[in-house]
Amino acid sequence: MALIVQKYGGKVVSTKEQLQRIAHRLIELYNQGHKLVVVTSAPADLTDQLISTAQDWAKCPSRRELDALLAIGERRSATALAIIINDLAGKDIALSFTGSQAGIITDDNHGSARILEVRGERIQKALEHNKIVIVAGFQGYSPKSDSITTLGRGGSDLTAVALAAALGANRCELYKDVEGIFTADPHQIDDAWLLQVLDYDEALALSRAGMKVIQANAVEMAKDKRVPIAIGSAESGKIGTLISRQEFSYVTVTAITLQTQMKWFRLNEQTLDKVIKLNAFPKQILFLNDSAWILSSMDESAIVREATHTEGEDCEVVTAIGSGLYPGAPATRELLIEIRNLALDYRLIFTAIGLVQCIVPKGYGNRIVKIWHQVCVDNGWLPAKKKQVRAL
């Protein structure tokens, strides 16, 4: 039978009923003889609540102590799932592990630590004793600082991929509140459709551009370790998107992403140096007219504000990704024309090989996504709606 690594996202581990549904599915797989390692995220919104609480306690909390606090959320989910499995099974077949107990060894970069190695001996021993292993995602342990670390937003995806690679798993499955990756966010675009097969590079580009279904670092590690990733719905158990190495296929536009809750800062050389020295790496740095313009997420912006005493401007970022997008390409020109027709007071339009990106004031992003998606539909630029998913 197979060794399966599964991960369950925060929005699907928030209630007792959701955890019971997952537990029943895991017990069924267990009874079929499969070896199971399950990674959990924190319940929905708990991480944000913990961050808010810490910021009430201190204006700029220690990043080491913040990591120790944030790790609580994933531990809660892991222990809750183990308790429920054991209750439903009528015997202790599940064991929960923290990141450090699972052997997730990282550097000491608190808030966005990098996994250095996975020491999976304790997990292997538990599997040999016929246990379902439940691992708290998003966290690890730094021997250098002798402390808990966290792996950044979406870090539980990275935990699952790292464990799948280290343990030689047959399958790595990430279960979310959506069925997979779509041509645009299906919560925003009603006629967006599922992308059933993606190459690692396509998934990586989308993740870096703000597609929230899977963490970019997780895709990067999966590509490096050659771990295929299946993404599916936690509610139905159905797999929607397979990310693996694929033969190159020319697609004008793969998908369109929207990043909300972003900040746009204008800094001088001195304030930029302060940000860099704090090890706060923003998503983008642009140099225009003797000023540095920084695009950052809300998580990063708190550090930028503290370092520079500037508030920044709320903004949103719309990005189209595809092999048919490059400066001067017909599709690129058409998307830029649509922006011009809206007569928006946009902050920046950026084109490069493989993408078109527009930074706009808060509240305009969803409108642009809808327009761009419809333009792509009308021109037949998006991937075909139906493709055969290759088996893992």
C-alpha positions as CSV (number, residue, x, y, z in Angstrom):
1,M,0.0,0.0,0.0
2,A,1.0,3.7,-0.4
3,L,2.6,6.2,1.8
4,I,0.4,9.2,1.5
5,V,1.1,12.8,2.7
6,Q,-2.0,14.9,3.0
7,K,-2.3,18.6,4.1
8,Y,-5.5,20.3,5.2
9,G,-5.9,24.1,5.0
10,G,-7.1,26.4,7.7
11,K,-10.6,27.0,6.2
12,V,-11.3,23.2,6.3
13,V,-10.1,22.5,9.9
14,S,-12.1,25.2,11.7
15,T,-15.0,23.2,13.1
16,K,-15.6,19.9,14.8
17,E,-17.7,18.8,11.8
18,Q,-15.0,19.5,9.4
19,L,-12.4,17.6,11.5
20,Q,-14.8,14.7,11.8
21,R,-15.2,14.5,8.0
22,I,-11.4,14.5,7.6
23,A,-11.1,11.9,10.3
24,H,-13.6,9.5,8.7
25,R,-11.7,9.8,5.4
26,L,-8.3,9.1,7.1
27,I,-9.7,6.1,9.0
28,E,-11.0,4.7,5.8
29,L,-7.6,5.0,4.1
30,Y,-5.9,3.6,7.2
31,N,-8.2,0.5,7.1
32,Q,-7.2,0.0,3.5
33,G,-3.6,-0.4,4.7
34,H,-2.2,3.0,3.6
35,K,0.5,4.7,5.7
36,L,-0.6,8.3,6.4
37,V,1.2,11.5,7.3
38,V,-1.2,14.4,7.7
39,V,-0.2,18.1,7.9
40,T,-2.6,20.6,9.4
41,S,-2.9,24.4,9.2
42,A,-4.3,26.6,11.9
43,P,-8.1,27.2,11.9
44,A,-9.2,30.0,9.6
45,D,-8.3,33.5,10.8
46,L,-6.6,32.2,14.0
47,T,-3.1,33.3,12.8
48,D,-4.4,36.8,12.1
49,Q,-6.0,36.9,15.5
50,L,-2.8,35.9,17.2
51,I,-0.8,38.5,15.2
52,S,-3.3,41.2,16.2
53,T,-3.1,40.1,19.9
54,A,0.7,40.3,19.8
55,Q,0.5,43.8,18.3
56,D,-1.8,44.8,21.1
57,W,0.8,43.7,23.6
58,A,3.7,45.4,21.8
59,K,4.0,47.8,18.8
60,C,6.7,45.6,17.2
61,P,6.8,42.2,18.9
62,S,10.0,40.1,18.9
63,R,9.9,37.9,15.8
64,R,11.2,35.0,17.9
65,E,8.4,35.3,20.4
66,L,5.9,35.9,17.6
67,D,6.9,32.6,16.0
68,A,6.4,30.8,19.3
69,L,2.9,32.3,19.6
70,L,1.8,31.7,16.0
71,A,2.8,28.0,16.2
72,I,0.0,27.5,18.6
73,G,-2.7,27.5,15.8
74,E,-1.3,24.5,13.9
75,R,-0.7,22.6,17.1
76,R,-4.3,23.1,18.0
77,S,-5.5,21.6,14.7
78,A,-3.1,18.7,14.9
79,T,-4.0,17.6,18.4
80,A,-7.7,18.1,17.7
81,L,-7.6,15.9,14.6
82,A,-5.6,13.2,16.5
83,I,-8.1,13.3,19.4
84,I,-11.1,13.0,17.0
85,I,-9.5,10.1,15.0
86,N,-8.8,8.2,18.1
87,D,-12.3,8.7,19.4
88,L,-14.0,7.6,16.2
89,A,-11.6,4.6,15.8
90,G,-12.2,3.5,19.4
91,K,-8.4,3.2,19.9
92,D,-5.3,5.3,19.7
93,I,-4.2,5.0,16.1
94,A,-3.2,8.7,15.6
95,L,-0.2,10.6,17.1
96,S,0.3,14.4,16.8
97,F,3.7,16.0,16.3
98,T,4.9,19.6,16.5
99,G,7.2,20.8,13.7
100,S,10.3,20.2,15.9
101,Q,9.1,16.7,16.9
102,A,8.6,15.9,13.2
103,G,12.2,16.8,12.5
104,I,11.6,20.0,10.5
105,I,15.0,21.7,10.9
106,T,15.3,25.3,9.7
107,D,17.5,28.4,9.7
108,D,16.9,31.1,12.3
109,N,15.1,33.6,10.0
110,H,12.0,34.0,12.1
111,G,8.8,34.6,10.2
112,S,10.0,33.1,6.9
113,A,12.5,30.4,7.9
114,R,14.0,28.1,5.3
115,I,13.9,24.3,5.8
116,L,17.5,23.0,5.9
117,E,16.6,19.3,6.4
118,V,14.0,16.9,7.6
119,R,15.0,14.4,10.3
120,G,12.1,11.9,9.8
121,E,13.2,9.1,12.2
122,R,10.4,9.7,14.7
123,I,7.8,9.8,12.0
124,Q,9.2,6.6,10.4
125,K,9.1,4.9,13.8
126,A,5.4,5.9,14.3
127,L,4.5,4.6,10.9
128,E,6.2,1.3,11.6
129,H,4.0,1.1,14.7
130,N,1.0,1.5,12.4
131,K,0.1,5.0,13.5
132,I,-1.5,7.9,11.6
133,V,1.0,10.8,12.0
134,I,-0.5,14.2,12.4
135,V,2.0,17.0,12.0
136,A,1.5,20.7,12.9
137,G,2.4,22.6,9.7
138,F,3.9,26.0,9.2
139,Q,6.7,25.5,11.8
140,G,10.1,24.1,12.5
141,Y,13.0,24.3,14.8
142,S,16.3,26.2,14.5
143,P,19.2,24.6,16.3
144,K,21.2,27.8,15.8
145,S,18.8,29.9,17.9
146,D,17.3,26.9,19.8
147,S,13.8,28.1,19.1
148,I,10.6,27.6,17.2
149,T,10.5,29.1,13.7
150,T,7.6,29.6,11.2
151,L,7.8,29.2,7.4
152,G,5.8,32.2,6.2
153,R,2.2,32.5,5.0
154,G,1.0,29.1,3.6
155,G,3.9,27.4,5.2
156,S,1.9,24.2,5.9
157,D,2.1,23.5,2.1
158,L,5.8,23.6,2.4
159,T,5.8,21.3,5.4
160,A,3.8,18.7,3.4
161,V,6.1,18.9,0.4
162,A,9.2,18.6,2.6
163,L,7.8,15.6,4.4
164,A,6.7,13.9,1.2
165,A,10.2,14.4,-0.3
166,A,12.0,13.2,2.9
167,L,9.8,10.2,3.4
168,G,9.7,9.2,-0.2
169,A,5.9,9.4,-0.3
170,N,3.9,7.9,-3.1
171,R,1.4,10.9,-3.1
172,C,1.4,14.5,-1.8
173,E,-2.1,15.8,-1.6
174,L,-3.1,19.3,-0.5
175,Y,-6.8,19.7,0.4
176,K,-8.3,23.2,0.3
177,D,-11.6,25.0,0.3
178,V,-11.4,25.1,-3.5
179,E,-11.1,22.1,-5.9
180,G,-7.8,23.3,-7.3
181,I,-6.2,26.2,-9.3
182,F,-8.5,28.2,-11.6
183,T,-8.0,30.7,-14.4
184,A,-9.0,33.3,-11.8
185,D,-10.3,33.2,-8.3
186,P,-13.7,31.4,-8.6
187,H,-14.9,33.4,-5.6
188,Q,-14.5,36.5,-7.7
189,I,-15.1,35.3,-11.3
190,D,-18.1,33.1,-11.8
191,D,-17.0,31.7,-15.1
192,A,-13.4,30.9,-14.1
193,W,-12.5,27.3,-14.8
194,L,-10.2,24.7,-13.3
195,L,-6.7,24.2,-14.5
196,Q,-6.3,20.4,-14.3
197,V,-2.6,20.2,-15.2
198,L,0.1,22.7,-14.5
199,D,3.9,22.6,-14.9
200,Y,5.9,23.5,-11.8
201,D,7.1,26.8,-13.5
202,E,3.5,27.8,-14.3
203,A,2.3,27.1,-10.7
204,L,5.4,28.9,-9.3
205,A,4.7,32.0,-11.4
206,L,1.1,32.1,-10.3
207,S,2.0,31.7,-6.7
208,R,4.5,34.4,-6.8
209,A,1.9,36.7,-8.4
210,G,-0.5,36.2,-5.6
211,M,-2.4,33.0,-6.3
212,K,-3.2,31.9,-2.8
213,V,-4.0,28.2,-3.4
214,I,-0.4,27.0,-2.8
215,Q,2.7,28.7,-1.3
216,A,5.4,29.6,-3.8
217,N,8.2,28.1,-1.6
218,A,6.3,24.8,-1.6
219,V,6.1,24.7,-5.4
220,E,9.8,25.6,-5.6
221,M,10.7,22.7,-3.3
222,A,8.4,20.3,-5.1
223,K,10.1,21.2,-8.4
224,D,13.6,20.8,-6.9
225,K,12.7,17.5,-5.2
226,R,10.5,16.3,-8.1
227,V,7.4,15.8,-5.9
228,P,4.2,15.9,-7.8
229,I,1.4,17.8,-6.0
230,A,-2.3,17.1,-6.2
231,I,-4.6,19.8,-5.1
232,G,-8.2,19.0,-4.2
233,S,-11.4,19.9,-2.3
234,A,-11.4,18.9,1.4
235,E,-15.2,18.7,1.3
236,S,-15.5,16.3,-1.6
237,G,-12.1,14.7,-1.6
238,K,-11.9,15.3,-5.3
239,I,-8.5,16.2,-6.9
240,G,-8.8,19.1,-9.3
241,T,-5.2,20.2,-10.2
242,L,-2.0,18.2,-10.6
243,I,1.3,20.1,-10.5
244,S,4.2,18.2,-12.0
245,R,6.8,18.3,-14.7
246,Q,5.0,18.8,-18.0
247,E,6.0,19.1,-21.6
248,F,6.0,22.8,-22.7
249,S,2.6,23.9,-24.0
250,Y,2.2,27.4,-25.4
251,V,-0.6,29.1,-23.6
252,T,-1.1,32.8,-24.2
253,V,-2.6,33.4,-20.7
254,T,-2.6,30.7,-18.0
255,A,-4.5,32.6,-15.3
256,I,-5.1,36.0,-13.7
257,T,-4.4,36.7,-10.1
258,L,-5.4,39.5,-7.7
259,Q,-3.5,40.6,-4.6
260,T,-5.5,42.7,-2.1
261,Q,-4.4,44.2,1.2
262,M,-1.1,45.5,-0.3
263,K,0.9,48.6,0.5
264,W,2.8,50.9,-1.9
265,F,5.6,52.8,-0.2
266,R,7.9,55.6,-1.5
267,L,11.2,55.6,0.3
268,N,14.6,57.3,0.0
269,E,17.9,55.5,0.1
270,Q,18.3,55.8,3.9
271,T,14.8,54.4,4.7
272,L,15.3,51.6,2.2
273,D,18.5,50.6,4.0
274,K,16.6,50.4,7.2
275,V,14.1,48.0,5.7
276,I,16.8,45.7,4.2
277,K,18.8,45.6,7.5
278,L,15.6,44.4,9.3
279,N,15.6,41.4,7.0
280,A,12.1,42.5,5.7
281,F,12.2,41.5,2.1
282,P,9.3,43.2,0.2
283,K,7.7,41.6,-2.8
284,Q,9.0,44.2,-5.2
285,I,11.5,47.1,-5.2
286,L,11.5,49.6,-8.1
287,F,13.9,52.5,-8.5
288,L,12.3,55.6,-10.2
289,N,13.5,59.2,-10.1
290,D,15.9,58.9,-7.2
291,S,13.2,57.1,-5.1
292,A,12.7,53.5,-4.1
293,W,9.1,52.2,-4.5
294,I,8.3,49.2,-2.4
295,L,5.3,46.9,-2.9
296,S,4.6,44.8,0.2
297,S,2.0,42.6,1.7
298,M,0.2,43.7,5.0
299,D,2.4,41.3,6.9
300,E,5.6,42.9,5.6
301,S,4.2,46.5,5.7
302,A,4.1,46.5,9.5
303,I,7.9,46.1,9.6
304,V,8.3,48.7,6.8
305,R,6.2,51.2,8.7
306,E,8.2,50.6,11.9
307,A,11.5,51.0,10.1
308,T,10.6,54.1,8.0
309,H,7.8,55.9,9.9
310,T,5.8,56.1,6.7
311,E,2.3,54.7,6.3
312,G,2.3,53.8,2.6
313,E,-0.8,53.7,0.3
314,D,-3.3,50.9,0.2
315,C,-3.3,49.3,-3.2
316,E,-4.1,46.1,-5.2
317,V,-2.1,44.2,-7.8
318,V,-3.6,42.4,-10.8
319,T,-1.2,40.1,-12.7
320,A,-1.8,38.0,-15.9
321,I,0.6,35.1,-16.3
322,G,1.3,33.3,-19.6
323,S,3.8,32.3,-22.2
324,G,2.1,34.6,-24.7
325,L,2.7,37.7,-22.6
326,Y,5.8,39.8,-23.2
327,P,6.5,43.4,-24.2
328,G,5.0,44.1,-27.5
329,A,2.9,40.9,-27.7
330,P,-0.6,41.2,-29.1
331,A,-2.1,39.9,-25.8
332,T,0.0,42.3,-23.8
333,R,-1.1,45.3,-25.9
334,E,-4.8,44.3,-25.6
335,L,-4.6,44.0,-21.8
336,L,-2.9,47.4,-21.6
337,I,-5.5,49.0,-23.8
338,E,-8.2,47.8,-21.4
339,I,-6.4,49.5,-18.5
340,R,-6.1,52.7,-20.6
341,N,-9.9,52.6,-21.4
342,L,-10.7,52.5,-17.7
343,A,-9.0,55.9,-17.2
344,L,-7.7,54.7,-13.9
345,D,-5.2,56.6,-11.7
346,Y,-3.0,53.5,-11.7
347,R,0.3,53.4,-9.8
348,L,2.4,51.3,-12.1
349,I,2.0,49.0,-15.2
350,F,4.8,46.5,-15.5
351,T,5.4,44.1,-18.5
352,A,8.0,41.4,-18.7
353,I,8.4,38.0,-20.4
354,G,5.5,35.9,-19.1
355,L,3.5,38.6,-17.3
356,V,1.6,41.8,-17.3
357,Q,1.1,43.5,-13.9
358,C,-0.9,46.5,-12.9
359,I,-0.8,48.2,-9.4
360,V,-4.0,50.1,-8.8
361,P,-5.7,51.9,-5.9
362,K,-7.6,49.8,-3.4
363,G,-11.0,48.7,-4.7
364,Y,-10.2,48.6,-8.4
365,G,-8.5,45.2,-8.7
366,N,-11.5,42.9,-8.9
367,R,-13.0,45.0,-11.8
368,I,-9.8,44.7,-13.8
369,V,-9.6,40.9,-13.2
370,K,-13.1,40.6,-14.6
371,I,-12.3,42.7,-17.6
372,W,-9.0,40.9,-18.3
373,H,-10.5,37.5,-17.8
374,Q,-13.4,38.2,-20.3
375,V,-10.9,39.6,-22.8
376,C,-8.9,36.4,-22.6
377,V,-12.1,34.3,-22.9
378,D,-13.2,36.3,-26.0
379,N,-9.8,35.8,-27.7
380,G,-9.4,32.1,-26.7
381,W,-6.2,32.9,-24.9
382,L,-6.8,30.8,-21.8
383,P,-6.1,27.0,-21.5
384,A,-8.8,24.6,-22.7
385,K,-11.4,23.8,-20.1
386,K,-10.9,20.1,-20.3
387,K,-7.6,18.2,-20.0
388,Q,-6.9,14.7,-18.9
389,V,-5.3,14.7,-15.4
390,R,-2.3,12.3,-15.3
391,A,-2.4,9.9,-12.4
392,L,0.1,10.5,-9.6
